[in-house]
Amino acid sequence: MPYEVKLKAPAEREAVIAKGTKSPADMLPFNDFRGKPTRLPVIRVDIGLPIYRMANFRTYSHQQSEIAEKNLVPDYFTAGQEVESVQQVQHDILVGLAKKGVADSVVPVIKVLEGEGQTEPLLATSGGVMVNGNRRLAALRELGYKYVELMILPADTTAADILDIEASLQGKPETKLDYDWIGDGQLILALRAMGRTPEEIGRKLHRSPKDIANVEQAMIEADLYLKEWARKPGQYAEITEDAEQVFKDLPARVAKKDPALAHASRVIAWTLYDNRDSLGGRLYNFNAAFGALAADVLERTATTLNIPTTKPPGAEKAEIDDLSIDLDDDQEAPSYDGIIEALKSSVLREKAAQALIDSSITALEVAKGQKDGKAALKAVTEANTKLLSVDLSRAATSSYSAIGKQLQSIDALVKKLREQLAEME
């Protein structure tokens, strides 16, 4: 029968724990309280006494998804730590995690406890709030244990102390918790909110300041995807399994780009992520498609879908009449809005996504060809293909003059390329 949470009043929990710490079963060393070694009392209490800590980075993704899916108030968990029904939801989340192995070679926590029982005390505050061992407590309860051993922190322990303890445990290989990357990111954001610098956090977690800063940026990118693209704000469970690499790669890929290209680059990454099973390879191999090759990918996609990336003919006739392919500096910045809208459209999304995938693959192959000597052939082939797709019968009258000038420029360029080729043969 599943365990049913029955809360004890805070005063009752504190009284039971205070009495127990006066004659503890043991005093064990603990080296992560305020940066210095100490010894903490270990007591044995009824399994129903402790409560789960809601500021739990291991369960953060699951909590946020629960809130989003059931349309709960944003602080449902954080404000509900002393609410029985909320504790029950948290228990169910933790049991689910306890039954799940981290990898094929890692036995689920509940299986270990079922075979060995509790082998070390769980860490709790003087008020009975779990600090380390929430998942093990849930597993022990589910297995029908009647009592649990707790190591009790000093009564003056603060929220900042608890966060530092969690960071210290996370920074040690022997006590590292199996957070998903979202939980790891939330821990770092919480430490930053406390005023810790990337350097200080890096020392605590045994990681570089650069890595800490990248995690911060990755969390921003993840929130953008969930809110603006997936339309599932806060539902981090959607991106816990295989999204870490792309969101950690994105910040560097959009850095130093103008806002329009940066946003369009994100859309490329988001679309590739959504369609990762159709890429025919690892998403990581497509990094350049939303990085250095993003503009190329977008132009190819626009050509395939027949979506203009410049102002329509007649919008600014004077500018169009002066167009020439060798006057790049005077051309206005391209607009990718049409492509983005196609990728968001319920009607065009599938076709547009496939066009973007194909364009990404082509752009990557062309870039690779530049290294193996085949770039020129591929570029000429693509130019020929594009010209073959031109349908002058549909051209606007106002664009005839500009088209004529473009064709003159193409004629001149083809003549020049033929001369260069003849000299090389």
VOGU-3710 file (C-alpha; in Angstrom, 3 decimals, decimal comma):
1> mpyevklkap> 0,000/0,000/0,000  1,472/3,399/-0,970  2,729/5,551/1,884  0,352/8,297/3,026  1,959/11,459/4,404  0,697/12,562/7,819  2,356/15,756/9,027  3,361/16,457/12,591  3,099/20,076/13,751  6,379/22,057/13,550
11> aereaviakg> 6,476/22,511/17,336  6,045/18,776/17,885  8,852/17,962/15,447  11,177/20,439/17,100  10,380/19,107/20,572  11,006/15,475/19,606  14,293/16,349/17,904  15,465/18,603/20,733  14,836/15,813/23,231  16,670/13,311/21,045
21> tkspadmlpf> 19,753/15,478/20,595  20,208/15,706/24,371  21,064/12,008/24,434  21,968/11,121/20,824  22,690/7,617/19,624  25,973/8,883/18,188  28,020/11,993/17,363  29,438/11,863/13,848  31,875/14,194/12,040  30,487/16,576/9,436
31> ndfrgkptrl> 32,871/18,814/7,495  30,525/20,951/5,406  28,911/23,269/7,941  30,130/26,858/7,569  33,403/25,696/6,118  34,783/23,924/9,154  34,658/20,429/10,688  32,091/19,748/13,388  30,341/16,808/15,012  26,584/16,402/14,744
41> pvirvdiglp> 24,178/14,322/16,834  22,488/11,281/15,309  19,014/10,363/16,559  16,397/7,732/15,731  12,865/9,021/15,091  9,533/7,809/13,771  9,589/7,597/9,960  6,643/10,015/9,769  8,376/12,810/11,695  10,662/14,449/9,073
51> iyrmanfrty> 9,268/16,500/6,205  10,572/16,911/2,687  12,426/20,092/1,817  10,715/21,750/-1,123  13,734/23,772/-2,256  15,035/20,537/-3,730  17,151/20,861/-6,852  16,865/17,183/-7,702  13,084/17,520/-8,019  12,960/21,081/-9,390
61> shqqseiaek> 12,169/20,046/-12,983  9,409/17,726/-11,832  7,930/20,347/-9,529  7,796/22,960/-12,290  6,183/20,515/-14,691  3,582/19,602/-12,061  2,795/23,295/-11,592  2,495/23,915/-15,343  0,515/20,792/-16,193  -2,009/21,236/-13,388
71> nlvpdyftag> -2,125/25,042/-13,571  -1,027/25,404/-9,944  0,137/28,643/-8,360  3,858/29,329/-8,995  4,791/28,923/-5,322  2,729/25,751/-4,838  5,733/23,788/-3,563  7,825/26,498/-1,885  4,823/27,876/0,022  3,426/24,418/0,717
81> qevesvqqvq> 6,219/22,832/2,711  3,957/22,546/5,768  0,913/21,450/3,753  0,115/17,738/3,887  -1,212/17,459/0,324  1,861/19,184/-1,094  4,144/16,924/0,918  2,266/13,954/-0,570  2,888/15,205/-4,127  6,567/15,688/-3,298
91> hdilvglakk> 6,689/12,183/-1,816  5,264/10,712/-5,019  7,860/12,584/-7,106  10,692/11,344/-4,890  9,441/7,745/-4,962  9,447/7,906/-8,747  13,067/9,057/-8,690  14,000/6,428/-6,101  12,700/3,722/-8,415  14,694/5,047/-11,349
101> gvadsvvpvi> 18,355/4,184/-11,907  20,701/6,979/-12,973  22,128/4,779/-15,717  22,078/1,154/-16,802  24,802/0,327/-14,298  23,290/2,183/-11,320  20,802/0,295/-9,163  17,751/2,371/-8,139  17,935/3,726/-4,581  14,837/1,859/-3,502
111> kvlegegqte> 16,413/-1,454/-4,566  19,575/-0,726/-2,587  17,602/0,177/0,533  15,377/-2,838/0,089  18,432/-5,066/0,197  20,669/-3,234/2,683  18,384/-0,992/4,706  19,561/2,384/5,964  23,361/2,344/6,283  24,014/6,027/7,075
121> pllatsggvm> 21,969/8,804/8,684  20,040/11,343/6,651  20,746/15,057/7,199  17,975/17,241/8,646  17,447/20,563/10,393  16,450/20,894/14,034  12,899/21,388/12,763  12,893/18,051/10,973  13,249/19,400/7,427  15,318/17,120/5,219
131> vngnrrlaal> 18,527/18,637/3,822  20,173/15,591/2,295  18,343/12,287/1,878  14,852/13,285/0,685  14,777/10,501/-1,887  16,073/7,890/0,562  13,454/8,943/3,103  10,703/8,494/0,499  12,065/5,068/-0,417  12,285/3,937/3,237
141> relgykyvel> 8,710/5,071/3,808  7,498/3,255/0,712  9,289/0,099/1,863  7,414/0,175/5,155  10,212/1,185/7,543  8,991/2,474/10,908  12,027/4,487/12,004  14,815/6,514/10,405  18,180/7,800/11,654  18,815/11,524/11,251
151> milpadttaa> 21,947/13,644/11,652  20,742/16,980/13,036  22,166/20,369/12,068  22,510/23,161/14,687  19,350/25,094/15,532  20,763/28,329/14,090  21,255/26,843/10,606  20,124/29,322/7,945  18,790/28,884/4,401  22,167/30,109/3,148
161> dildieaslq> 23,925/27,454/5,249  21,727/24,758/3,704  22,449/25,974/0,188  26,186/25,988/0,909  25,969/22,458/2,315  24,200/21,261/-0,809  26,796/22,940/-3,016  29,630/21,399/-0,999  28,131/17,928/-1,288  27,562/18,459/-4,999
171> gkpetkldyd> 31,192/19,473/-5,471  32,636/16,250/-4,078  32,789/13,107/-6,235  31,998/10,870/-3,274  28,850/12,821/-2,311  27,841/14,296/-5,687  24,082/14,143/-6,131  22,587/12,841/-9,360  20,923/16,087/-10,400  19,711/16,518/-13,933
181> wigdgqlila> 21,271/19,511/-15,690  18,264/21,691/-14,846  18,681/20,973/-11,127  22,390/21,748/-11,409  21,536/25,032/-13,115  18,995/25,987/-10,467  21,562/25,346/-7,730  23,983/27,698/-9,457  21,293/30,346/-9,981  20,341/30,121/-6,295
191> lramgrtpee> 23,966/30,626/-5,267  24,240/33,586/-7,643  21,068/35,057/-6,118  22,821/34,881/-2,733  25,553/37,111/-4,148  28,125/34,423/-4,813  30,445/35,178/-7,735  31,163/32,634/-10,500  34,648/32,295/-9,008  33,285/31,502/-5,532
201> igrklhrspk> 30,748/29,030/-6,904  33,419/27,448/-9,063  35,631/26,830/-6,044  32,709/25,362/-4,098  31,686/23,023/-6,938  35,235/22,359/-8,172  34,423/23,800/-11,582  35,742/26,705/-13,626  34,123/30,174/-13,441  33,650/29,932/-17,218
211> dianveqami> 31,583/26,766/-16,766  29,467/28,435/-14,072  28,773/31,410/-16,360  27,881/29,082/-19,228  25,355/27,218/-17,056  23,701/30,550/-16,190  23,397/31,419/-19,875  22,153/27,914/-20,717  19,313/28,316/-18,207  18,313/31,585/-19,883
221> eadlylkewa> 18,309/29,828/-23,260  16,226/26,956/-21,854  13,647/29,373/-20,459  13,451/31,169/-23,828  12,805/27,880/-25,634  10,113/26,735/-23,212  8,338/30,090/-23,117  8,675/31,426/-26,664  8,866/28,277/-28,768  7,481/25,212/-27,004
231> rkpgqyaeit> 4,807/27,291/-25,270  5,385/25,259/-22,125  6,932/27,753/-19,691  8,396/26,103/-16,638  7,939/22,540/-17,884  11,589/21,584/-17,498  10,838/17,877/-17,648  10,447/18,477/-21,409  14,167/19,193/-21,741  15,872/17,127/-19,063
241> edaeqvfkdl> 16,884/14,076/-21,089  18,920/15,163/-24,131  18,792/18,946/-24,328  21,745/19,875/-22,156  24,324/20,059/-24,946  22,326/22,267/-27,311  21,353/24,806/-24,639  24,901/24,982/-23,317  26,223/25,434/-26,861  23,711/28,137/-27,823
251> parvakkdpa> 25,174/31,105/-25,878  28,468/30,982/-27,753  26,703/30,420/-31,094  24,543/33,555/-30,833  27,136/35,812/-29,184  28,148/38,918/-31,164  25,364/38,487/-33,715  22,865/41,259/-34,402  19,526/40,713/-32,621  17,643/39,516/-35,722
261> lahasrviaw> 20,240/36,920/-36,679  20,700/35,865/-33,044  16,965/35,190/-32,701  16,825/33,362/-36,026  19,850/31,286/-34,967  17,958/30,252/-31,853  14,996/29,237/-34,010  17,319/27,047/-36,092  18,598/25,384/-32,915  15,090/24,978/-31,504
271> tlydnrdslg> 13,802/23,452/-34,747  16,735/21,057/-34,998  16,205/20,056/-31,366  12,485/19,447/-31,925  13,321/17,299/-34,965  16,482/15,664/-33,592  15,249/12,163/-34,391  15,093/13,083/-38,087  18,597/14,491/-38,441  20,338/11,251/-39,301
281> grlynfnaaf> 23,077/12,040/-36,800  23,881/13,726/-33,506  22,437/17,173/-32,916  25,911/18,227/-31,765  27,128/17,815/-35,356  24,726/20,581/-36,403  26,188/23,247/-34,087  27,601/25,261/-36,985  24,138/25,383/-38,580  22,950/27,724/-35,814
291> galaadvler> 26,414/29,179/-35,317  28,743/30,441/-38,034  26,589/29,069/-40,870  23,241/30,368/-39,593  22,819/33,124/-42,205  23,661/30,649/-44,970  21,171/28,097/-43,628  18,440/30,736/-43,426  19,013/31,951/-47,001  18,915/28,397/-48,321
301> tattlniptt> 15,736/27,699/-46,386  14,148/30,896/-47,689  15,032/29,930/-51,270  13,534/26,446/-50,870  10,320/27,809/-49,393  10,214/30,790/-51,769  10,127/33,189/-48,820  11,705/36,625/-49,422  14,308/37,840/-46,976  14,294/41,368/-48,408
311> kppgaekaei> 11,596/43,959/-49,025  9,109/43,029/-51,771  9,468/44,537/-55,270  8,224/48,120/-55,400  8,548/48,697/-51,656  11,439/51,041/-52,227  11,799/51,280/-55,997  14,760/53,622/-55,982  16,803/51,203/-53,902  15,771/48,161/-55,969
321> ddlsidlddd> 16,693/49,821/-59,279  20,215/50,326/-57,995  20,673/46,720/-56,852  23,767/44,857/-57,952  25,218/41,710/-56,468  28,569/43,396/-55,952  27,101/46,175/-53,791  26,681/44,099/-50,608  27,630/46,957/-48,293  24,615/48,965/-49,436
331> qeapsydgii> 22,063/46,190/-49,093  19,700/46,279/-46,169  19,915/43,634/-43,473  17,875/40,532/-44,343  14,648/39,788/-42,512  14,061/36,231/-41,324  10,547/36,825/-40,018  8,929/34,900/-42,868  11,030/31,812/-42,205  10,346/31,964/-38,485
341> ealkssvlre> 6,618/32,319/-39,052  6,641/29,323/-41,407  8,432/27,232/-38,784  5,835/28,260/-36,196  2,831/27,726/-38,479  0,717/24,656/-37,784  0,130/24,356/-41,534  3,668/24,907/-42,826  5,740/23,741/-39,864  6,528/20,242/-41,106
351> kaaqalidss> 7,506/21,370/-44,607  9,496/24,328/-43,282  11,310/22,200/-40,709  12,340/19,692/-43,371  13,561/22,527/-45,590  15,625/23,881/-42,707  17,091/20,454/-41,951  18,005/19,949/-45,620  19,501/23,446/-45,784  21,526/22,785/-42,646
361> italevakgq> 22,903/19,570/-44,080  23,774/21,297/-47,368  25,451/24,235/-45,640  27,499/21,870/-43,487  28,515/19,820/-46,527  29,538/22,939/-48,449  31,581/24,140/-45,478  33,226/20,744/-45,309  33,870/20,909/-49,059  35,819/24,125/-48,567
371> kdgkaalkav> 38,323/22,022/-46,672  38,526/19,227/-49,207  38,663/21,334/-52,385  35,078/20,759/-53,571  33,557/24,012/-52,375  33,785/25,746/-55,766  31,982/22,910/-57,563  29,244/22,803/-54,947  28,781/26,578/-55,064  28,525/26,624/-58,870
381> teantkllsv> 26,091/23,696/-58,778  23,896/25,472/-56,255  23,960/28,715/-58,269  22,894/26,802/-61,373  20,085/25,100/-59,445  18,813/28,427/-58,147  18,821/30,008/-61,615  16,929/27,030/-63,025  14,181/27,679/-60,464  13,632/31,301/-61,611
391> dlsraatssy> 10,173/31,909/-63,119  10,210/35,291/-64,864  6,544/34,991/-65,796  5,672/35,693/-62,181  7,997/38,669/-61,768  6,459/42,024/-60,888  6,710/44,653/-63,642  8,424/47,008/-61,226  11,242/44,487/-60,779  12,185/44,067/-64,478
401> saigkqlqsi> 14,894/46,708/-64,404  16,494/45,312/-61,256  16,374/41,763/-62,657  18,085/42,955/-65,815  20,908/44,515/-63,806  21,289/41,346/-61,758  21,550/39,256/-64,941  24,180/41,622/-66,330  26,196/41,197/-63,142  25,798/37,424/-63,365
411> dalvkklreq> 26,960/37,453/-67,006  30,044/39,434/-66,043  30,791/37,146/-63,110  30,376/33,986/-65,212  32,737/35,421/-67,847  35,320/36,192/-65,163  35,057/32,708/-63,643  35,436/31,096/-67,100  38,605/33,112/-67,702  40,031/32,066/-64,334
421> laeme> 39,204/28,426/-65,023  40,844/28,569/-68,471  44,037/29,972/-66,950  44,118/27,189/-64,354  43,605/24,315/-66,825
//
